[in-house]
Each structure stands twice: as structure tokens, then as C-alpha cells.
Amino acid sequence: MDTQQLKLLAGLVRGLLQPTHPSFGYGQALDLIAALPGLRNWPEVMAFPQRVAAAELDITATGRLSFRLKKRYSVYMSPQELLVALSPPGAVVARRTPQIWPSGPVPGVYITTSQKAIDALLEVYEDATDGALLYAERAGNGCASAIDLGEYGLWSSGLDRVPSGTLLVVGPLELDQQSWEGTASRLETACRYALDSGHRVAVLLDTPTAETLHEDVRLMVTSRDEHADEEPALIGVVTEKGELQARTPFSVAWPTIEPVTVTGTSDALPTPLMGPLRDVLAERTNGLLLFGSAVIAEYSAIDLVAGSLVLTERAGPAARIMARHRATPSKDWDVPEAIRQLPFLPSIESAYAQGYRRLIYHPSYTEPELLLKYSEDALLICGTYGADVMTVFMSTVRAGGGTHMEAALLARIVAIAATVSVPSRDGIKLLADLYVATGAPIDNVMAFEEIEQFLSDNLLARWRDGLARLQDAGVVVPAEVKKAFPRSQEIKAFVDEYLKQKKNRATA
């Protein structure tokens, strides 16, 4: 390298900075480019020509420039990005030789579902590097050579300045609906460390579908907003012997969907619901189908969800989405057989990518944005707690907190059905609330109160009307109804109002 080449490179750096720093001058660019040969400013470049002549445009040099850009101008460009930007057009920028374990496996991201594989890798790395430091989250922070990444994990300060080739151990990361976005973000960051800093990143993952782990990982990395070129960092696996082994290709095509014959029936659906639901589901194969029950349970209204499967077969293959990882995984299977026999997949994103178009999800762990996106081309079905249509709707669409998407989501509703099972003198009586979309346009700027009024005005069945008839006929005892639903303020208020009116009529 010589001073004339440095001047040309200074011009390139000035061009990179001018969009965000219009006043950045050529003299400043000359001082900045002095970082490439490891000098402080342009006068030092002129004073030490031998130092300049010995310098090369490589990842080490651009690493110094990257640090100076970030510190002086808050411009974040990785050493690899700078090397590409400053190299001649068409030049092939080779991967740098890692400083740590130079003869070891290619820097990149390697995945596994086995803690034993990670433990074996730590021993292999320690032997191969004579005890070099590594940086680890919980999956590997018990190693004597490990520096615990702590609560910030891959976003820990200074991690991008450790020697290239260093081993980073990430995880355990969970693949489920609740964790999908967070895990995807961490995988993307792992890929950037592999590409930009030349690190080897081992990731421990926990998934319900180990057989499609590679496909899920690739999906998470490539489907994120502003996805660039992270996918090449996905290299392979961590073997049980602790080897970082390449896998070519990293992922393959999704497995063929095997048809599942639903063994259940629609008998769980109350008679008032059956006809209207059958009619609307004969025409609609996409949107939101919501069920609710006044009974508080681990899987509220799951019997209604199971009963709907027979009516929704036209929509396509069905799958159940894993909402979260439980401390007691066996509870995932405390569902009707019709639900239990379906594929149990880690997310709506994964199920949709594989071709499933009936997706049974848990509203408490699914963001409204996701419902809007995938209900365009799939039928999303859920069960939740709620005695009436409005309660079911709000507990579904506001699971992630407050949102301004209520009106947009209302337009995606196929039907909302809620049931109330009240004790009577001759057994349980099943009452229902039912809303079925008519296809009429819905104002996209409806306020909350307007949505509530809209649903109330368009109900095909009301549990309040049914309960009033049963109370008038003396079939149910109001006190027993309140006792059966101690946490339902709606039912308590309705029964109290009924008793009040009955007393007023008696004294009139």
C-alpha cells in the first residue's frame, strides 16, 4: 500500500459518509483512512512511509477503520462490509484466517438440540486452542474458559472486538410462538458475528420438531424484515462428539404434508351454532374463527375448536401451534383426540411455510400483526375464555397489549361463538353467543365502542336471552348459576338484574 492508494481510499470513505455527514471533508477523510496502516492521522502517514508500505487492505486493517468510524462518527459498518466497499470492483473478498484456531472449522453458525453436543464441543475447543477464552450464554457458561455473556447475551458490549475465530455459545433458544421472534433476532445476530467478525457460533435450540430444525432456522433468518445476506453464515451442526460439521445444503425442502383424517365429530358444537357455522364455513377458507367458553380452563373452548375441524376441511391441512414451552410438557397433550392427532409445530410462520392452512393457535401468545398477516390466506382457529362474543374478540386481538388493529381484525372474522354451560334442575343447559360475518364492508376506523355495538347488533344468538327464558321457566336457580361462574362479572350482573326486576314485579 502507498500514499496514493490511501488517498483514493479516503475518497471512497468520504463518499460513504457524505449521505449522513454532508460536511465531512476530504482532510477529515485522510485522517480517518490513516487507520488502515494503524496510524493516527495523515501527518503520521507522511512521516512513516515504511509503515504504509507494509500495510495491506485486509480484514484487520478495516477492523481498525470500523472502530474509528464508530467512535468518531457513530457510523456502524462491519470490517467485512468495509473490505468489500474499499476493494476494487469485481474483486473476490476472501474470508480471513481466524486468529483463534486458524486450522479449525469454517467460521459460521452451527446448531444442535443436544446439550451433550455443546459440552463435548467445549472440550474440543479447549484442547484445540490450549484453553483460549470463549463467550457463552447459559448453554456453555459453566466451562472454566467461558466468559458469561450475562443478560445482554449477543448484544454484550465489546463482543465484536474479540479475536476472530472465537467460539460463541448461544442458548438454549426455544422455538415456539411466544419465542419465535426473539429467537429469530438472536439467530440473525449470530449470523452477523460469524460473517462480520469471523466467529464460530454454536447454538443450542429446543424445538418440538427436531426433524425440520434446519428449515425452521433458515426460515427465521431469511424472513426477517430488512433481511440482507445472513443466510451464508448458516454452516452446519454440532455433532455429539463436539465437532463443528458442515451440512450441505444447510436446509432442504419441507417434508410432504401427510393427510390427517379427523377422528372427531362436530357434536361438541351446540345446535344453535351448527347451522350458521356450517353455512359460513362452506364458503370461507381464510380469516379468523374464534371460540370462547365461560368455563375457565387450561384449554378453554377446546372442545368447540375440535368440533370445528370437521366443518373446516375445505380450508386445507390443519396443524396445532406450540404456544410456549411448559415446565410440564405433558399438559400440551391434555386436549381432545381430534386436536392431539394434528402436527404440533413451533409457530404459525413455520406451519404456513410448510403448507398448512388451518392453524390452531393460542391467542395469549400470538401478536395481532401476525393474525392480520396470515389470516389473508389461512384459517386461524383459537379457543379462549369468554362468555360472550365481545369478550372473546377482545381477548383474542388484544393478547399482546393495546392495539389499534381492532377494526382491521374485525374485518377478518369468519365467526365468533361463545358458550355458557348453566346448571339446571334437569342437567346442564348449553347457551350460546354467536356472531357470523355477513360479508358486508366494515369501517376500518371504527372506535372500540362502535365495534362493541356492531357485534351486539349483529348477534345471531345471545346467551342472555337463553338464560332469561330458563329463569322465567324456573328451570334454573339463579343462585346456582352465580355459584357456577364465580369469576364472571357479566353473568353475576345479569342474574342480579334479573332477580331485582323479579322482585320489583312481585311488589308492584
N, C-alpha and C positions, 0 to 999 in steps of 0.2 A: 504494500500500500504506500502511496506517496501523497504529498500535499495537494496536488492537482485532483487526485481521486477524492480526497476528503472534501474539497471544495464542491465537487459535483454532488457528493452525498449530502452535503449541507443544504444544497438547493432542493434536493428531494425531501429532506426533513422539513424545510421551510414550507414546501407545498403541502405536506401532511398536516402541519399545524395551522396554516392560514385560515381554513374554514372556521375554526373555533377561536383562533388568536389572530385576528386581522392585522394587528400592529406588530406582529412578530417579524423582526428584521433579519437581514442577511448576516449582520455581525453577531447577533444572538445565535443564529444557526451555526456559525463557525465555532463559537464557544461550546455549543451543545455537541457538535459532531466530534469534538476532542475526546468524548467519552469512548469512542471506538478503540483508539490505541491506549486508552487508560490514562489520559491526561486531563488536566483541569480546565484548560481554556486554549484559545487559538495561539496566544503568545508561546505557550509551552509546546504546541505543535511545531512552531517555527524554531524553537530552541533545541528540540530533541529529534532531529531528522532520523537518527538511527532507530529510535523507539517507534517512530511512524513506519519506517521501512519494514520492521519486524512484525508489525500488526497484520492481521488477516480479518476479512469480513466473515465472521463465523458467529455461532450462537452465543459464544462467550462475550464477544465484543458487543453484540446487540443487546445482550443482557445488561451490560453497563449502561447503554443508551436508554434502555427501557426504564431502568431505575431512575435515571436523571430526568427523563420526561415526566415520570410520575411525581417525583419530588418537587421539581421546579414549576411544572405547568399543569399538574393534575391531569395529564394525558395518559390513559391506560392502554398501552399496546404491548403485547407479549413479545419476548425475544424472537420467537418464531415468526410472528407477523412482521416485525421489523426486518428480519433477514429476507423475507420474501419481497417486501416493499423496496428494499435497497439493492437487491440483486438485479442483474441485467435481465431484460425481458426474455422469457423463454428459458432462463437458467433453471436447472433442476436443483432444488434446495434439499440436500440430503439430511437425513436425521443425524443429529450429533451423537458421538460416542458417549455413553453415560459416564459420569465421573465416578459413581459408585457402581461396583460390579460391572465393569466395562465388557466383560465376556459373557454376561448373563443374558437372560431373555430380553426380547424387544420391549422397550417401554410401551405401556398401554394399560388398558383396563382388563382385568381378569376376574371372573365371577365364580362363585360357588355357593352351595346351600349347606356346606358342611363346616362346622366349627373345627372338627379334627383336621380338615384340609388346611385351614388357616394356621392352626397350631404347628402342623408339620412344615408349612411354608416359613414360619418364623425361625425354626431350627435350621432350615436350608439356607435362609438368608444370612443368619448369624455366622454359620460356618463359611459361606462363600465370601463374606465381606469382612471376616475377622472382627465381628462384633460391631459393625457400623450401626449408627443410630437409625431408627425407623420412627415413623409417626403414625399413631393408631388411635382409633376410636375404641369402643368397648370390646369389639371382637378381638383386638390384639394388644390392648394396653397392659396386659399382665406380663408381657415379656420384659426381661431385665433391660433390654436395649431400647425399649419403646418409650417415646415421649407422648404422654397422653394429650390428645387434641382437645379434650375438655368439651365445654358446652358449645363452642363455636365450630367444632369439627373441621371440615374442609375450608371453612371461612376464617380459620385462625390466622391472626396477623403474622406476617413474615413467612408463611409456609411456602410461598412461591420463590423464596430465596434460598431454600435448602439445596444441596448439591443434586445435580441431575442423576437419575437412576435410583434415587432413594425410594425405599418401599413405603407406601402409604396403605394402611389397612382401614377400611371403611365398613361400618355396620355394627351390628346387624340392621339391615334395612328391610322393612316389611312391604310386601306387595298386597295391598287391599285397597278398597275405595277410599277409606279415610287417609291413607298414607301415600296414595298414588302420586299426587302432585309433588309432595315433599321428596319422595324417593327419586322421582324423575329429575328434580332440580339437583339433587346431590350426585346423581349419575352424570348429569351434564357437566357439573363442576369437576368431577373426577376425570372425565374425558379431556377437559381443558388443561388440567395439570399434566396429564400424560402427553398431550400434544405440545403444549407451550413450554413446559419445564422438563420434559423427558423423564417423568417419574413412572415407576411401576405401581399400579394401584390395584390392590386385591379387595374385592367387595363381597361381603357375606350377606346373602339375601334369604329371606323367609317367604315362601310363596306356597299357595295351595295347589299350584300346577307346575311342578318342577320340570315336567316334560316339555313345556313351552317357555321356559325361563329365558332362553336366549332371544326368542322372538319378542317376548314382553319387554326385555331390556332395550332391544333395538327400537321398539315402538315408542318407549318412553323418551329415548334420546332424540329420535328423529321427528317426533310430533310436537315438540315444544315450540312456543312462539319464538320467532326470530332464530330458529334453528339454522346453524351455519354448516360447519364441516366436522362436527364432533364424532360422527359415526366411525371414521377410520381408527379412532382410538380404541374401539371395541375389538380386542385381540383374541381372547380365549378364556380358558378356565384354570382354576387352581385344582390340581389333582389331589387325591387322598395322600399321595406321597410328598405333597408340598411343592410340586413342580408348577411353574407358570407355563402352561402349554397352549400354543396357538391352536385355534379352531377355524378351519377354512371350509366353507364360509362360516362366519360367526353365527349367523342365523339362517334358517331355511324357510320354506313356505309353511303357513299354518296347516295344522292337520285337518283332514277332511272331516266335516261335521257328520257324526253318526246319528241317524234319526232316533228320537226317543218317543216311544208310544206312551201317551199319558194313561196311567192306570186308574186315575181318579175319575170322578164324575162331577157334574155341576150341582149335585144335590145340596151342597152347603149353601148355595145361593137361595135366599128366601123367595117365595113365589112372587111377591110384588116386584122383585128385581129381575127375575129371569127373562120375561118377555122383552122389556125395554133394552136390557143389556144384550140379549141375543140379536135384536134388530140392529142396534148401532154397531156392534162388533162384526156384523156381517158385511159392513161397508167400510169400516175404518181399520187400517192396519198400522197406523202410526199415531203417536200422541201420548197422552198420559192417562192411565187408568188407575184410579185411586180408590182404595177401600179403607174403611175405618170401623172400629168397634168400641163400644162404651166400656168394654171389659179391659182393664189394664193387665197386660200380659207380656211375656218376653217377646212374643211374636203376635202382636195384636192384629186381628183380622186375617191371619194367615190362612184360615180355612176358606175365606172368601177368595183370596188370591189363588189358592189351589183349585177352587171350583171354577174360576175364570179360565183356566188353561184349556178346557175343552172348547170354550167359546171363541178362543183367540188363535186357533191353529193356523188360520189363513195368514196370519202376520209373519210366520216363519219360525225357524228353530228357536227354542227357548233355553235360557241359561239363568242361573241364580248368581248374584254378585256377592262376593265376600265383603261385608261392610267394614270389618275390623278384625284384628287378631285378639282373641279372647284369652283370659287366664285359664278358662276351662273350655277347650276347643270342642268338647263333646256336645255343648249346647248348640253348636251350629247345626246339629242333626236332629234337634227336637222339633221337627216340622213334619207336616203330613207327607206321606209316601210320594204323592204326586210332585212335591217340591224336592224331596230328598233324592229322587232319581235323576234330576237335571244336572248338567255340568255345573260345577261350583268354581267360578272364575274370579280372578282378582280385581277386576274393575269393569265398568261399562265400556271404557275405551278398548280394553283387550277383547271383551266379548264382541263388540261391534266389528273390530278389525278382523275377527275370525269368521264373521258372517252370521252371528246370532242377531235376531231381530225382535225377539220377545225377551226383555231384560227385567228380571225381578230384583229390585233394589231396595235398600233401606233408606228412608228419607232423612234420617238424622245424620247421615254421613255422605250425603250427595248434594253438591252445590247447585243452586238454581241455574247457573250458567251451563252446567253440564246437562241438565234436563232440557233446556232450550235447544242446545246443540243437537242432541241425539234423538229427541222426540220428533225431529223433522222426518226421519227415515226409519224409526223403530218404535215399537210399542213398549213403553216403560211402565211397569206394573209395581205397585207397592201396597203394603198394608201398614196402618198406624193406629194410634189411639185417637178416638174421636167419636162422639155420639151423633154429631150432625155434619152435614156437608161442609159448612164453612170451617169448622174446626179441623176437619181432615185436610181441606185445601191449604189452610194456613200452616198446619204442622208439617206439611209436605214441602211447600215452596219457601218457607222461611227457616228451614233447618239450619242454614249457615248464618243466621242472624237476619237483621233487617235487609230488605231488598226493595228495589223499585221495579221489579220484574213481574209483579203480581198479575198485571193486566196481560202481559205477553204470555205468561204461563197459562192464564185462564183460557186464552185462545187455543192452547194446545190440548185442553182437556177433552177426552172422549166421554168419560163418565166418572162421577164420584158417588160412591154408595157407602152408607154407614148403617150399622145395625145396633139395636138395643135389645138385649135379651132380658125381659122382665119376668119375675116370678109371679105366678097366678095360682088360683085355687085348684086348677086342673093342669098344672105343668107350666113349662116355660113358654112364654109368648114372644115371638120374634118380630120386632118393629123395625122400620127402616126409613132412612132418609135417602132420596135418590135425585141426582141431577144428571141429565143426559144432554150432551151438546146437540144443538139443532142444526148447526152449520151456519147460522146467521152471523154476520160480522160483529165483532166485539171491539168496542172503542179501546184503542191501545193506551189511552191516557186516563183510564178510569181510576178514581181515587179509591182508597180502601173501603170507605163506607158505601160507595157505589157498587163495588164488587160484591160486598155482603148483601146489598139489596137485590142485585142482579141474580145471585144464586137463590135467594129466598123466593123471588118472584117466579123462578123457573123450575122449582122442585116438582117432580112427578109423584113423590111420596114424602110424607112427613111423619116422623116418629111421634111428634107431639099430638097429632090428630089421632093416631092409633092408640096412644096411651090414654087420651081423653075418653075415647069410646070404651076402652076396657074399664076405666074407673067409673064411668057412668053406668055401665052394666054390672058393676060390683064384682067383676071377675078378678080384679087385682086389689090388693090392700095398699094404699098409698105409703104407709109407714114401712112396709116390706120392700117397696120399690126404692125408697130412700136408703134403706139399710143395705140393699144390694149394690148400690153405687155411692159409697160414702164420699168419694173424691170428685164426684161430678156436680159442679155447681149448677149446671144447666138443668139437670134432672131434679135436683133438690128445689131449685127456684120454681120449676114448673109444677111440681107436686104441691109445694106450699101455696102457690097461687090458686091451684085447683081447690085445695081444702078451704082457703079463705073465701073463694066465691061460693062454695057449697054451704059454708056457714052463713054467709050473707043471705043466700036464698032461703035458708031454713028459718032465719029470723025476720025475713021480710013480711 
